[in-house]
């Protein structure tokens, strides 16, 4: 599989799929059992998976809004997500 194919495949993954594979990549790298060339490939794949997950999380955060209610309890407006609230 070429780097272009690999990047395309990663871009099509859901967050959960990418995280699961990233966990596997990290475990294989931490085990130290992979030969050098395979370790480099795993590291490259892990980097792509990590970037993809970060992008998905950033997109999700942008979409998250909290709903403010009027005095009747009906949605009045939305406000940007603030994790500190």
Number of C-alpha atoms within 10 A of each C-alpha: 6 7 11 9 10 14 15 11 11 21 18 11 15 13 18 10 14 21 17 12 17 21 14 14 21 13 11 16 18 11 9 10 10 13 9 10 9 13 17 13 13 19 17 15 18 21 14 18 27 18 14 21 22 13 14 15 13 11 11 11 14 11 11 13 14 12 14 13 12 10 8 7 8 10 11 11 11 12 10 12 14 10 6 4 4
